Amino acid sequence: MPLTNQEKRAQLEQVPLFRDCSPDVLAQLAAATAESAFPADVPIVQQGQVGNGLYVIVSGGARIVAGSDELTRFGPGDFFGELSVIDQRPRTATAYAVGDTVCLALASWDLMAVLEREPVLAKNMLKELAGRLRAADAQLRH
């Protein structure tokens, strides 16, 4: 059974990217998301394709692979796809569903519209990107 907007909002509230966003912003984002289901091992997004959305994992997981290298894994409450949303360039990795996976998909134009007027979300995005950059840098050093 599809998630209601109230359930989507509850999911988004658990994601660090959306922490401290106003109830109105969360409601707007929840209404703009589409629920998408992916069977195990199916690509959710593919490396090299221009991305048009960000994904928040509701259940299941995602294995992030660049070329033949597994970079990381994400689970419920995690998100991915933000780089292509921000710069409108091809995706740098493929995300494969780990088990049966359900995501909330947020179109780039909806996310960007909120980012332009919601400083809390923009600040959260910067923090999350900085954290991912630091983690990638640490991996390279090891």
Secondary structure, DSSP 8 states (H G I E B T S, - for coil): ----HHHHHHHHHTSGGGTT--HHHHHHHHHH-EEEEE-TT-EEE-TTSB--EEEEEEEEEEEEEETTEEEEEE-TT-EE-HHHHHH--B-SSEEEEEEEEEEEEEEHHHHHHHHHH-HHHHHHHHHHHHHHHHHHHHHHH-
